[in-house]
Amino acid sequence: MVLMLHLGVHRDICADYDYSTKPFLYAVSGVAIPLFFIVSGYLLANKDITMKYILKKVWGIVRFCFIICLLWNLYNLCRTGTFNWDFPLCFVQKGRFGHFWYLGAMLIMYVVMPGVFSALKKNSVVWLSILGVICFSVFVSDYIYGVEKRFTIQTFRIWYWLLYFSIGACIRYNPIVINLVKWWHVLLFMVLYVSSVQVFNTKGIEFHFGDPMCFLYSVTLFCFCLKKKDFKYGSIVCVLSQCFLLIYALHEIILGMLVYHEPFVSIDEILPSWVDFFVEYIMSCLIISIIAVGIMKVPYSNKVFRI
């Protein structure tokens, strides 16, 4: 989904919802970041959270981002003679690795995590209701006044990250809700969410995280995936999950190379443009995943590219 979103940015379809198929494919992937935080909350809710654990994870993120930035800038130094250092500004959406804002937000989440779990255990309904009202209010203000676009970068939109992180933890604490979700729930809320994106066009999918339809679509999709424990290609998922951070780190660079150097055979003249876009998406996913898996096969890479 993140690859779909960023390919959409490169192809300049993200801010122009014209009811065609390409913006539809882009909008369907709009819950990628909420899902990141839901997954994080779900997995961490089952951990024994200590100060040592938090410090270990914080250090792991900082070390990982430092290494990626260092390696990339050394490569650039050899290739072009320039060295544009962007660490730690990458945590606040600056530089070539501005997409590391997500890891910057996770640094904040690790620090506040004990308080979040405590609030959920005391009264999850009140905690989630407060966060929900705040997120919806910000969504409305974004639509009318563009508040977040003007004043708050993604790293510090903590109200959204707290909501989705808390939802993931709440699902872990109350697994009975997983069985309540059916496939048609996912389909229904996906259609409603995509329709909402079209109607309430905020010129950027990142400004829809407070939309109730985004919340319902991401939660039902996550719960439905949890029901599929006997996944036919589970071994592929296991391999790729080991490469998650590396794929996230490198995908913008590789995607930019693939798009702007146009190695793909253009089929715009033969088939509709959305087919061309979808082919590019599939090829990008395959190429980036193969590169990441190959790097992770190198000795000691597991220690370098995981936290």
C-alpha positions in Angstrom: 0.0 0.0 0.0 2.9 2.4 0.8 4.4 1.6 -2.6 1.1 2.3 -4.3 0.8 5.6 -2.5 4.3 6.7 -3.4 4.0 5.6 -7.0 0.9 7.7 -7.1 2.9 10.7 -5.8 5.5 10.1 -8.5 2.8 9.8 -11.2 1.1 12.9 -9.8 -2.3 11.4 -9.3 -2.5 11.9 -5.6 -4.0 15.4 -5.6 -6.4 15.0 -8.5 -9.3 12.6 -7.8 -11.2 12.6 -11.1 -13.2 9.4 -10.5 -10.9 7.3 -12.8 -9.4 4.0 -11.9 -5.9 5.3 -11.0 -7.1 7.5 -8.2 -9.3 4.7 -7.0 -6.3 2.3 -6.7 -4.4 5.1 -4.9 -7.3 5.8 -2.5 -7.7 2.1 -1.7 -4.2 2.1 -0.3 -4.8 5.2 1.8 -5.0 3.2 5.1 -1.4 2.1 4.8 -0.1 4.3 7.6 -3.1 3.7 10.0 -2.4 0.0 9.5 1.3 0.5 10.4 0.3 1.9 13.8 -2.5 -0.7 14.3 -0.1 -3.5 13.7 2.5 -1.9 16.1 -0.1 -1.5 18.8 -1.4 -5.1 18.4 2.1 -6.6 18.5 3.5 -4.4 21.4 0.4 -4.9 23.6 1.6 -8.4 24.2 5.1 -7.4 25.2 6.6 -7.0 28.7 7.3 -3.3 28.4 10.2 -2.1 30.5 12.4 0.9 30.3 15.2 -1.3 29.0 12.9 -2.5 26.2 11.9 1.0 25.3 15.5 2.2 25.2 16.6 -0.8 23.1 13.9 0.0 20.5 14.6 3.7 20.5 18.3 3.0 20.0 17.5 0.4 17.3 15.5 3.0 15.3 18.2 5.7 15.6 21.0 3.3 14.7 19.1 1.9 11.7 18.3 5.4 10.3 21.8 6.6 10.9 23.3 3.6 9.0 20.9 4.1 6.0 21.6 7.8 5.7 25.4 7.2 6.1 25.5 4.5 3.4 23.4 6.4 0.9 25.4 9.6 1.3 28.7 7.8 1.0 27.3 6.3 -2.2 26.4 9.8 -3.4 29.8 11.1 -2.5 31.5 8.4 -4.6 29.0 9.0 -7.5 28.6 12.8 -7.6 31.1 14.2 -5.1 28.3 15.6 -2.9 27.5 14.7 0.7 24.1 16.0 1.8 23.7 14.8 5.4 20.1 14.5 6.4 20.3 12.7 9.8 18.5 13.3 12.2 16.3 15.7 10.1 14.9 12.6 8.4 12.7 12.1 11.5 10.9 15.4 10.7 10.3 14.8 7.0 13.5 16.5 5.7 16.1 15.2 3.2 16.1 12.2 0.9 14.8 10.0 3.7 12.0 12.2 4.7 9.7 9.2 4.8 11.5 8.2 8.0 9.0 10.5 9.7 7.1 7.3 10.5 10.1 6.1 12.5 10.3 9.5 14.2 6.6 9.1 15.2 7.4 5.5 16.4 10.1 7.0 18.7 7.4 9.1 20.3 5.0 6.1 20.5 7.7 4.0 22.3 8.1 6.8 24.9 4.4 7.2 25.6 3.5 3.5 25.2 3.3 2.6 28.9 0.8 5.5 29.4 -1.3 4.4 26.4 -1.6 0.8 27.7 -2.4 2.1 31.2 -5.2 4.3 29.8 -6.6 1.4 27.8 -6.7 -0.9 30.8 -8.4 1.7 33.0 -11.1 2.7 30.6 -10.6 2.0 26.9 -14.0 3.4 25.9 -13.3 6.8 27.3 -9.7 6.9 26.0 -10.7 5.9 22.4 -13.7 8.2 22.4 -11.5 11.2 23.3 -9.0 10.3 20.7 -11.8 9.7 18.1 -13.4 13.1 18.7 -10.0 14.9 18.5 -9.1 13.1 15.2 -12.5 13.8 13.6 -12.3 17.5 14.7 -8.8 17.8 13.1 -10.1 16.1 9.9 -12.9 18.6 9.6 -10.6 21.5 10.3 -8.2 20.1 7.6 -11.0 20.0 5.1 -12.2 23.5 5.8 -8.9 25.3 6.8 -6.1 23.0 5.9 -4.8 23.1 9.5 -2.4 20.2 9.4 -1.1 21.0 5.9 -0.1 24.5 7.1 1.1 23.8 10.7 1.9 20.2 11.5 4.2 17.7 9.8 3.3 14.0 9.9 5.8 13.1 12.7 3.8 15.2 15.2 0.3 14.3 14.2 0.3 12.3 17.4 -3.5 12.3 17.8 -3.9 9.9 14.8 -1.0 7.7 15.8 -2.3 7.4 19.3 -5.8 6.4 18.0 -4.6 3.7 15.6 -1.9 2.4 18.0 -4.5 2.2 20.8 -7.0 0.4 18.5 -4.4 -2.2 17.7 -3.7 -2.8 21.4 -7.4 -2.9 22.1 -7.9 -5.6 19.5 -5.2 -7.6 21.2 -6.9 -7.2 24.6 -10.4 -8.1 23.1 -9.7 -10.7 20.4 -13.5 -11.5 20.3 -14.0 -8.6 17.9 -11.9 -10.3 15.2 -14.6 -12.9 14.7 -17.3 -10.3 14.2 -15.7 -8.9 11.0 -16.9 -10.4 7.7 -15.5 -9.9 4.2 -18.4 -7.7 3.2 -17.6 -5.3 6.1 -14.2 -4.7 4.6 -15.7 -4.2 1.1 -18.4 -1.9 2.3 -16.1 0.4 4.3 -13.5 0.3 1.5 -16.1 1.7 -0.9 -17.4 4.2 1.6 -13.8 5.4 2.4 -12.9 5.7 -1.3 -16.1 7.6 -1.9 -15.3 9.9 1.1 -11.9 10.6 -0.3 -13.5 11.6 -3.6 -16.2 13.8 -2.0 -14.1 15.4 0.7 -11.0 16.1 -1.4 -8.3 17.5 0.9 -5.6 17.3 -1.8 -3.7 14.5 0.0 -4.5 11.1 1.4 -2.6 11.9 4.6 -5.3 14.3 5.6 -8.0 11.7 5.7 -6.8 9.7 8.7 -9.4 11.3 10.9 -12.2 10.3 8.6 -14.5 7.8 10.3 -14.5 5.7 7.1 -10.7 5.5 7.2 -11.0 4.2 10.7 -13.6 1.6 9.9 -11.9 0.5 6.7 -8.5 0.0 8.4 -9.9 -1.7 11.5 -12.1 -4.2 9.5 -9.3 -4.9 7.1 -6.8 -5.6 9.9 -9.3 -7.9 11.7 -10.2 -9.8 8.6 -6.5 -10.4 7.9 -6.1 -11.8 11.4 -8.8 -14.3 10.7 -6.7 -15.8 7.8 -4.2 -17.7 9.9 -3.8 -20.5 7.4 -2.6 -18.3 4.6 -1.5 -20.4 1.6 1.7 -18.4 0.9 2.6 -17.8 4.6 6.3 -18.6 3.9 6.5 -15.7 1.5 5.0 -13.3 4.0 7.6 -14.5 6.6 10.5 -13.8 4.2 9.2 -10.4 3.2 8.4 -9.4 6.8 12.1 -9.8 7.7 12.8 -7.2 5.0 10.1 -4.7 6.1 12.4 -2.0 7.4 14.8 -2.3 4.5 12.0 -2.2 1.9 10.6 0.9 3.7 14.0 2.5 3.8 15.0 1.9 0.1 11.6 1.9 -1.7 11.6 5.7 -2.4 15.0 5.7 -3.9 14.5 2.6 -6.0 10.9 3.6 -7.0 12.3 7.0 -8.1 14.9 5.3 -10.3 12.4 3.0 -11.8 9.8 5.7 -12.6 12.1 8.5 -13.8 14.5 6.3 -15.8 11.5 4.6 -17.4 12.8 1.0 -17.7 9.2 -0.2 -18.2 7.7 -0.7 -21.6 5.0 1.9 -21.9 1.7 0.4 -22.9 -0.3 3.6 -22.8 -0.9 3.4 -26.6 -2.3 -0.1 -26.4 -4.2 -0.4 -23.1 -5.8 2.2 -20.8 -3.4 4.2 -18.7 -4.5 2.7 -15.4 -3.3 -0.7 -16.7 0.1 0.8 -17.4 0.0 2.3 -13.8 -0.9 -1.1 -12.3 1.8 -2.9 -14.3 4.3 -0.4 -13.0 3.1 -1.0 -9.5 3.4 -4.8 -9.7 6.9 -4.5 -11.3 8.0 -2.0 -8.7 6.9 -4.3 -5.8 8.7 -7.3 -7.3 11.9 -5.4 -8.1 12.1 -3.7 -4.7 11.3 -6.9 -2.8 13.9 -8.9 -4.7 16.6 -6.3 -4.0 15.7 -6.2 -0.3 15.6 -10.0 0.0 19.0 -10.2 -1.7 20.5 -7.7 0.6 19.2 -9.5 3.7 20.9 -12.7 2.4 24.3 -11.0 2.9 26.0 -12.1 6.1 25.4 -9.8 9.1 22.8 -7.7 7.2 20.2 -9.0 9.7 22.0 -7.2 12.5 22.4 -4.0 10.5 19.0 -3.6 8.9 16.7 -4.7 11.7 16.0 -3.1 15.1 
